[in-house]
Amino acid sequence: MSSEAAREQKRPLPSTASPQTDDACGDGRYRAWEIEAMLVRDVMRKPISVHAEETLEVATLRLKKENVGALPVVEDDEVVGMITDRDVLLRGFPEGRNIHTKTRESRSA
């Protein structure tokens, strides 16, 4: 390893670094080993899902309320699939289903 590479490896990312203010690589990118570790639990939100027996209307409103594009579909406390905004648009209404259709009928497996 060259001395320049060794020196760059030891240079820590400033604690106040942000993509707008500091540039560890000189080209707008950061090296993975210079970024502070982040735990999933620090960014996770409360668990949200939709039950397989709930309607597309309920699923669509929950997607909107939670500002997400996908929800796990749950049945008997187990995830049995996912429903996405795309599922509603492509597998829901265009196939003759309506807002009263059960989520299980339009979910991704």
C-alpha positions in Angstrom: 0.0 0.0 0.0 1.4 3.4 -0.9 2.0 6.0 1.8 -0.7 8.2 0.3 -3.3 5.3 0.5 -2.3 4.6 4.1 -2.7 8.2 5.0 -6.1 8.4 3.4 -7.3 5.2 5.2 -6.4 6.8 8.6 -8.2 10.1 7.9 -11.5 9.9 9.9 -14.6 11.5 8.7 -15.3 14.6 10.7 -18.1 14.2 13.2 -19.9 17.2 11.6 -19.4 15.8 8.1 -22.3 15.9 5.7 -22.4 15.4 1.9 -22.9 19.1 1.6 -20.0 20.3 3.7 -17.2 17.7 3.7 -15.8 15.5 0.9 -13.6 12.7 2.1 -12.8 11.4 -1.3 -12.5 14.7 -3.1 -15.2 13.9 -5.5 -18.4 14.0 -3.4 -18.2 10.4 -2.2 -17.2 8.9 1.2 -15.2 5.8 1.8 -17.3 3.1 3.6 -14.8 2.7 6.4 -15.0 6.5 7.2 -18.7 6.6 7.8 -20.0 6.2 11.3 -22.0 3.0 11.9 -25.7 3.3 12.0 -28.0 0.7 13.7 -31.2 -0.4 12.1 -33.1 0.1 15.3 -32.1 3.8 15.2 -34.0 4.4 12.0 -36.8 1.8 12.1 -40.3 3.0 12.7 -43.2 1.1 14.3 -44.1 -2.0 12.4 -47.0 -1.5 10.0 -48.8 -4.1 8.0 -52.2 -5.0 6.5 -54.2 -8.2 7.2 -55.0 -10.5 4.3 -58.7 -10.1 4.9 -58.6 -6.3 4.8 -59.8 -4.6 1.6 -57.7 -2.8 -1.1 -59.3 0.4 0.2 -57.8 -0.1 3.7 -54.4 -1.1 2.2 -54.3 1.9 -0.1 -55.3 4.3 2.7 -52.6 2.8 5.0 -50.0 3.1 2.2 -50.9 6.7 1.9 -51.1 7.4 5.7 -47.7 5.8 6.4 -46.1 7.3 3.2 -44.8 4.0 2.1 -44.9 2.1 -1.2 -45.2 -1.4 0.3 -46.7 -3.2 3.3 -46.4 -6.8 4.5 -49.6 -8.8 4.3 -50.2 -10.7 7.5 -52.3 -13.7 8.2 -52.3 -15.7 11.5 -49.4 -13.5 12.7 -47.2 -14.5 9.8 -46.2 -12.5 6.7 -47.8 -14.2 3.7 -46.8 -11.6 1.1 -46.4 -8.0 0.3 -48.8 -5.4 -1.3 -47.4 -2.5 -3.1 -48.9 0.6 -4.6 -48.0 -1.0 -8.0 -49.9 -4.2 -7.0 -53.0 -2.0 -6.4 -52.6 -0.2 -9.8 -51.7 -3.3 -11.9 -53.3 -6.3 -10.2 -56.2 -4.5 -8.4 -58.4 -2.2 -10.3 -57.4 -3.0 -13.9 -58.3 -6.7 -13.4 -61.9 -5.8 -12.5 -61.4 -5.7 -8.8 -62.8 -2.9 -6.7 -62.0 -1.3 -3.3 -63.9 -4.1 -1.5 -61.5 -6.8 -2.9 -59.5 -8.5 -0.2 -55.8 -7.7 0.0 -54.8 -11.4 -0.4 -56.2 -11.3 -4.0 -53.9 -8.5 -5.2 -50.8 -9.1 -3.1 -47.4 -10.2 -4.4 -46.5 -13.7 -3.3 
